[in-house]
Each structure stands twice: as structure tokens, then as C-alpha cells.
Amino acid sequence: MRSGGIFDVDGALKRAQAIDELAAAPDFWTDRERAQTLLKEQAQKRGTAETWQKQRRALDDAQVLLELGEEAGDEDSLKEADSTSQSVEAAVSKLEFARMLSGENDRQNALISINAGAGGTDAQDWAEMLLRMFLRWCERKGFHTEMLDHQPGDAAGIKSASFTVEGEWAFGFLRSENGVHRLVRISPFDANARRQTAFAAVFVYPDLDETIEIEIRDEDVEVQTFRSGGAGGQHVNKTDSAVRMIHIPTGIVVGCQSERSQHKNRSSAMKMLRAKLYEKQEAEKLAKMGDVHAQKKAIEWGSQIRSYVLAPYRQVNDHRTGLKVGNVDAVLDGDLDQFIHEYLIRGQDESELANLARLPDPDL
């Protein structure tokens, strides 16, 4: 901790002071939304700077204790210096974590959509494996999940699935998983036991709160209702409770059939539609800024963010960070933290929204 460079302490304090000056202006609260955004930013900047300064002083104290303990042979001073250093390390790690998850919507819950891509039955089976992987990760984190839509595959797996993830920083964590995931294995569906490659796309959206306004006109949305699918017996819905919404101007399609109530399914579908429209708007802004989305990629070879190889060797390779992990079974059982952390700590040049924009929306 020789400097506060990575946290830009000087810059944070200057920005906080600048907002102080803006807040002193008579017309500061004329635009209430802007004022609240600025004050929120100021609190974050000051919090970062003050926390770093506090830990800097604590580390200086630990250094003094260490020197005194070594000179006097005082075990208690050495132990206290070590304990203080560990506390400082934990505090700085927490500060770095907050810096990594500083996006506008990182604290929000998440909406995840998984879609089978190239690879036929293997791709649909792979999509279901990914669904299980993410649900297991959420379970490990103590996050609550709720299935919104589930379309079974023709012979195995799923064609698509959508679900919500409720938990602090859910979107901030899961945005790193947004993209095409590739599986290489000996296909269990090939009578000749040949190696096959399959693809599935994961789309991650923030579950927007009501303060974020997305204009959706009634006349722009076509609503279709139908009976929910099921395994049969008492669980088959006898009414048209499932809902599909088509946003006519963009062609975006969302659906929900998880509830027996059409009203609840309609509400969940609208939530997903708002999220997709928001991401589309943000991606278009990024495209105008840098024209980085000229080539949209299909859910197939060459567009993957991560490869999961089960044969001829076993390895998971993240193509963005270069992280390679040999314990494939653990990863498929939800051990994703190392990939998420590596992605966040590297601070990718392109945002998760840019990554989203490069992928074709499966509903278009």
C-alpha cells in the first residue's frame, strides 16, 4: 500500500469537492434526479477515499509496532502488528471488490436467459447443463432463483430457459457470464461415439427497479396467451395462463409460464421485456460511441467467451482472461467464482453491454 493509485484517492476527493460546489448552487435541486445521482456519486467517492486513508494509517501503525517489536523482542507487539496487517488486507480487498462492482446496475438482481445454439441435440443438452451450473452457483451464494420460462428440447435438454436471480450484487457478478459458451465432448447422442462441439448463449440482464424509466407503449406490444406446458397430471394448467409478449418495433419476444396466474406471468414477462429494451438502448449508445458492434456474432464457432473441454483432455478455458481450470466437474457444479473474479479484477476494456450487443438476440 505505497499509494492509493488504483483507487484514485486524489481524484475521488477532488470529484467530491467539485460536487460540493455544485450542490451549493441555488438551482442544484431543479433536476432532482441529477442531484440525487451526484450526491450518490459523492458519497461513494468520499467513502472510498476515507476508507483507504484509514487503512493507510493503520498500516503505518502496524509498521511502527513491527519495528518496535523486533527491536525489543516483544512478541505481543509482533502479534498485534501481524493482526493489524491482516485486517488492513481484508479491508483493502473489500474496497477493491466495491471498485470492481461499481457499475450502475451491479447491485441489482439479475435476469438470465439461456439459449441452445449450433450443435443440435448436443446443444440443447449443453444448454440444460449450463442451466444447472448457474442454479448451483446461485445456491452456493444463497441467492434465490425463480424460473420464468422453460422450453424443453426435442430429444433432450432445453431449447431455452429464463430465470431471475435475487441477491446482493447478483447482476454485478453474473454479467461476466454473458456470452457464448462452448462444449467439446464425446457425444452421448452419437452412436459412433464421435467428438462433438456444441454452443449455447447466456444473456444476463439487470432486474430493473421502478426508478429506471423504460417507455413501452401498449400499442407496441402484442400479448399472446396459451396453456402452460407440463409433465402431466395435476400440474398441467387447464387455463391459458402462459404469456408471450412481442415488442413490435424491435421484434423482441419474451415469455413466462412459471405461474398458474396469467396476471403474475404477464408481470414477469413485462419485467423481462423492460430489461431487454434497457440493454438494447445501452448497447446502441456504446455502438454509436465506438462502432464496436459492426459484426454481430452467431451462437457458433469463433464467438465463444469460454470453452469447456471434456475430451480428449479436460479443461475449462476462459478466452477473455486466459484463465484455465482443470477441474471441469467442479465448474459444471457451480464453482464459477474464480472466473467471475478474474474477469472483474482485470477490468475488461469493453463493458458487459458491448459484449451483449455483439450477440444476436435469440428472439429476433
C-alpha positions in Angstrom: 0.0 0.0 0.0 2.5 2.6 -1.1 -0.1 4.7 -2.9 -3.8 5.0 -3.4 -3.3 4.9 -7.2 -5.6 2.1 -8.1 -8.4 3.7 -6.1 -7.5 7.2 -7.4 -7.9 8.7 -3.9 -6.8 12.2 -5.0 -9.2 12.1 -7.9 -12.0 10.9 -5.7 -11.5 13.7 -3.2 -11.4 16.3 -6.0 -14.6 15.0 -7.5 -16.3 15.0 -4.1 -15.2 18.7 -3.6 -16.5 19.6 -7.1 -19.9 18.1 -6.3 -19.9 20.1 -3.0 -19.5 23.3 -5.1 -22.3 22.1 -7.5 -24.6 21.4 -4.6 -24.1 24.9 -3.3 -25.7 26.4 -6.4 -29.3 27.6 -6.0 -30.6 25.6 -8.9 -29.0 22.3 -7.8 -32.3 20.6 -6.9 -34.1 21.8 -10.0 -33.2 18.5 -11.7 -33.9 16.2 -8.7 -32.8 13.0 -10.4 -29.4 14.5 -11.4 -28.9 15.9 -7.9 -29.6 12.6 -6.3 -27.2 10.9 -8.7 -24.4 13.4 -8.0 -24.9 13.0 -4.2 -24.8 9.3 -4.5 -21.5 9.5 -6.5 -20.1 11.9 -3.9 -20.8 9.5 -1.1 -19.2 6.7 -3.0 -16.1 8.8 -3.8 -15.7 10.1 -0.2 -16.3 6.6 1.2 -13.5 5.1 -1.0 -11.0 7.9 -0.1 -11.8 7.8 3.6 -11.6 4.0 3.8 -8.2 4.0 2.0 -6.8 6.7 4.2 -7.9 4.9 7.4 -6.2 1.7 6.2 -3.1 3.6 5.3 -2.8 5.0 8.8 -3.5 1.5 10.3 -0.7 0.0 8.1 1.7 2.8 9.2 0.8 1.9 12.9 1.5 -1.8 12.2 4.8 -0.9 10.7 5.8 1.0 13.8 4.7 -1.9 16.0 6.7 -4.3 13.9 9.9 -2.3 14.2 9.4 -1.8 18.0 8.6 -5.5 18.5 11.7 -6.6 16.5 14.0 -4.2 18.4 12.6 -5.1 21.9 11.9 -8.7 21.2 8.3 -8.1 22.2 6.1 -10.9 21.0 2.8 -9.1 21.8 3.8 -6.1 19.6 4.7 -8.5 16.7 1.4 -10.3 17.1 -0.5 -7.1 17.1 1.3 -5.8 14.0 0.5 -9.1 12.2 -3.2 -8.9 13.2 -3.4 -5.3 12.1 -1.8 -6.1 8.7 -4.3 -8.9 8.1 -7.2 -6.5 9.0 -5.9 -4.0 6.6 -5.5 -6.6 3.8 -9.1 -7.7 4.3 -10.4 -4.1 4.3 -8.5 -3.2 1.1 -9.7 -6.4 -0.6 -13.3 -5.3 0.3 -12.6 -1.9 -1.1 -11.2 -3.4 -4.3 -14.3 -5.6 -4.6 -16.5 -2.5 -4.4 -14.4 -0.8 -7.1 -14.8 -3.8 -9.4 -18.6 -3.8 -8.9 -19.2 -0.1 -9.4 -21.5 -0.3 -12.4 -24.8 1.5 -12.4 -26.8 -1.7 -12.1 -24.3 -4.0 -10.3 -26.3 -4.1 -7.1 -29.5 -5.2 -8.9 -31.0 -8.6 -9.1 -30.4 -10.4 -12.4 -32.4 -12.0 -15.2 -30.8 -14.8 -17.1 -31.7 -16.3 -20.4 -30.0 -19.4 -21.8 -30.5 -20.5 -25.4 -29.2 -23.5 -27.3 -27.2 -22.7 -30.4 -25.3 -24.7 -33.0 -25.0 -28.4 -32.2 -28.4 -29.9 -32.5 -29.4 -32.2 -29.6 -25.9 -31.8 -28.0 -26.5 -28.0 -27.9 -29.9 -28.5 -26.2 -28.3 -30.8 -23.7 -25.5 -28.3 -23.2 -28.0 -25.5 -22.5 -29.6 -27.6 -19.8 -26.1 -28.4 -18.3 -25.5 -24.6 -18.2 -28.8 -24.0 -16.5 -27.9 -26.5 -13.8 -24.4 -24.9 -13.4 -25.9 -21.4 -12.8 -28.6 -22.7 -10.5 -25.9 -24.5 -8.4 -23.8 -21.3 -8.3 -26.8 -19.3 -7.1 -27.5 -22.0 -4.4 -23.9 -21.8 -3.2 -24.2 -18.0 -2.9 -27.5 -18.2 -1.1 -29.3 -16.4 -3.9 -33.0 -17.0 -4.6 -33.9 -18.1 -8.1 -37.3 -18.3 -9.8 -37.9 -20.0 -13.2 -39.8 -17.7 -15.7 -39.8 -19.8 -18.8 -38.5 -23.3 -19.7 -38.7 -24.8 -23.2 -37.7 -28.5 -23.3 -35.6 -29.8 -26.2 -36.8 -32.0 -29.0 -34.9 -35.2 -27.7 -33.0 -34.0 -24.7 -32.1 -30.9 -22.7 -33.7 -27.5 -23.3 -34.2 -25.1 -26.2 -34.2 -22.1 -23.8 -34.8 -21.1 -20.2 -35.2 -17.8 -18.4 -35.0 -17.2 -14.6 -34.5 -14.5 -12.1 -31.7 -14.3 -9.5 -32.3 -12.4 -6.3 -29.3 -11.4 -4.2 -27.0 -8.5 -3.5 -24.6 -7.9 -6.4 -26.3 -10.6 -8.5 -26.1 -8.7 -11.7 -22.6 -7.4 -10.9 -21.3 -11.0 -10.6 -23.3 -12.6 -13.3 -22.6 -10.1 -16.1 -19.2 -11.8 -16.5 -21.1 -14.9 -17.8 -22.8 -13.0 -20.6 -21.8 -14.6 -23.9 -21.5 -17.8 -25.9 -20.3 -21.0 -24.0 -18.8 -23.8 -26.0 -18.7 -27.5 -25.0 -16.4 -30.2 -26.6 -17.1 -33.8 -25.6 -17.8 -37.3 -26.9 -21.4 -37.0 -27.7 -23.8 -39.4 -25.8 -26.2 -38.9 -28.6 -23.8 -40.2 -31.4 -24.0 -44.0 -31.9 -20.4 -43.8 -33.2 -19.2 -42.0 -30.1 -17.6 -39.2 -32.0 -16.4 -35.9 -30.5 -18.9 -33.1 -30.9 -18.9 -29.4 -30.3 -22.0 -27.6 -29.0 -22.8 -24.0 -28.3 -25.2 -22.1 -26.0 -25.6 -18.4 -25.3 -26.1 -16.9 -21.9 -27.8 -13.4 -21.8 -27.6 -11.6 -18.5 -29.8 -8.5 -17.8 -30.2 -6.3 -14.7 -33.6 -6.7 -13.0 -34.5 -3.0 -13.2 -36.1 -1.2 -10.3 -39.0 1.2 -10.8 -36.8 4.3 -10.8 -35.4 3.4 -14.2 -37.9 4.5 -16.8 -38.4 2.5 -20.0 -41.1 3.7 -22.3 -43.2 0.8 -23.5 -46.4 1.8 -25.3 -49.4 -0.6 -25.1 -49.9 -0.4 -28.9 -46.3 -1.6 -29.4 -46.8 -4.8 -27.5 -48.6 -7.9 -28.8 -49.7 -10.1 -26.0 -50.4 -13.8 -26.6 -51.7 -16.3 -24.1 -51.6 -20.1 -24.2 -51.7 -23.0 -21.8 -48.5 -23.8 -19.9 -46.7 -27.0 -20.7 -46.0 -29.6 -18.0 -45.3 -33.2 -17.2 -48.9 -34.0 -17.0 -51.3 -35.0 -14.2 -52.4 -32.3 -11.7 -49.7 -29.9 -12.7 -51.0 -29.4 -16.2 -52.6 -25.9 -16.4 -56.2 -26.1 -17.7 -56.3 -22.3 -18.5 -54.4 -20.0 -20.8 -52.1 -18.7 -18.1 -48.8 -18.6 -20.0 -47.9 -15.3 -21.6 -45.8 -14.3 -24.6 -45.1 -10.7 -25.4 -43.8 -9.4 -28.7 -42.4 -5.9 -28.8 -43.3 -4.9 -32.4 -40.8 -2.1 -33.1 -37.8 -4.2 -32.1 -39.1 -7.8 -32.6 -38.0 -8.8 -29.0 -40.0 -11.7 -27.7 -40.3 -12.7 -24.1 -42.5 -15.3 -22.3 -43.4 -16.6 -18.9 -45.3 -19.7 -17.9 -44.0 -20.4 -14.4 -47.1 -19.2 -12.5 -50.7 -20.5 -12.7 -51.8 -16.9 -12.6 -51.9 -15.1 -16.0 -51.5 -11.8 -14.2 -48.3 -12.9 -12.5 -46.9 -14.3 -15.7 -47.8 -11.1 -17.5 -45.9 -9.1 -14.8 -42.8 -11.3 -15.1 -42.8 -11.1 -18.9 -43.1 -7.3 -18.8 -40.1 -7.3 -16.3 -38.0 -9.3 -18.8 -39.1 -7.0 -21.7 -38.1 -3.9 -19.8 -34.7 -5.4 -19.1 -34.1 -6.4 -22.7 -35.2 -3.0 -24.0 -32.9 -1.3 -21.5 -29.9 -3.4 -22.5 -30.7 -2.7 -26.2 -30.7 1.0 -25.6 -27.5 1.0 -23.6 -25.8 -1.2 -26.3 -26.9 1.1 -29.0 -25.3 4.0 -27.1 -22.0 2.1 -26.9 -22.2 1.3 -30.6 -22.5 4.9 -31.5 -19.6 5.8 -29.3 -17.1 3.4 -30.7 -18.7 1.4 -33.5 -17.5 -1.8 -31.9 -20.6 -3.8 -32.8 -20.3 -3.8 -36.6 -20.0 -7.6 -36.6 -22.7 -9.5 -34.7 -21.7 -13.0 -33.9 -23.8 -16.1 -34.1 -24.0 -18.7 -31.4 -21.4 -20.9 -33.0 -17.7 -21.4 -33.6 -15.5 -18.4 -33.0 -17.8 -16.4 -30.8 -17.3 -18.2 -27.5 -16.2 -16.5 -24.3 -15.4 -19.8 -22.6 -14.7 -23.4 -23.7 -15.5 -26.5 -21.6 -13.5 -29.4 -23.0 -14.3 -32.9 -21.7 -12.4 -34.8 -24.5 -9.7 -35.6 -25.4 -8.5 -33.7 -22.3 -10.4 -32.0 -19.5 -10.2 -28.2 -19.1 -12.2 -25.0 -18.9 -10.6 -22.1 -20.7 -11.9 -18.5 -20.5 -10.8 -16.9 -23.7 -11.2 -13.3 -22.3 -8.9 -13.6 -19.3 -6.8 -16.6 -20.2 -7.8 -18.5 -17.0 -7.6 -22.3 -17.4 -9.1 -24.7 -14.9 -8.6 -28.5 -14.9 -11.4 -29.5 -12.5 -14.3 -29.4 -15.1 -16.7 -31.3 -12.9 -16.4 -28.6 -10.1 -17.0 -25.8 -12.6 -20.1 -27.5 -14.0 -21.3 -28.0 -10.5 -21.3 -24.2 -10.0 -17.7 -23.3 -9.0 -17.6 -20.1 -11.0 -16.2 -17.6 -8.6 -12.6 -17.9 -9.9 -13.8 -17.0 -13.5 -16.0 -14.2 -12.2 -13.3 -12.7 -10.0 -10.7 -12.9 -12.8 -13.0 -11.2 -15.2 -13.9 -8.4 -12.8 -10.3 -7.8 -11.5 -8.9 -7.4 -15.0 -11.4 -4.7 -15.8 -12.3 -5.5 -19.3 -12.0 -2.7 -21.9 -15.4 -3.5 -23.3 -18.3 -3.4 -20.9 -20.7 -6.3 -20.5 -23.2 -4.3 -22.6 -20.9 -4.2 -25.5 -20.4 -8.0 -25.2 -24.2 -8.4 -25.2 -24.6 -6.3 -28.3 -22.2 -8.5 -30.2 -24.5 -11.5 -29.7 -27.7 -12.0 -31.7 -30.8 -11.8 -29.5 -32.4 -15.2 -29.8 -35.8 -13.5 -30.0 -35.1 -11.5 -33.1 
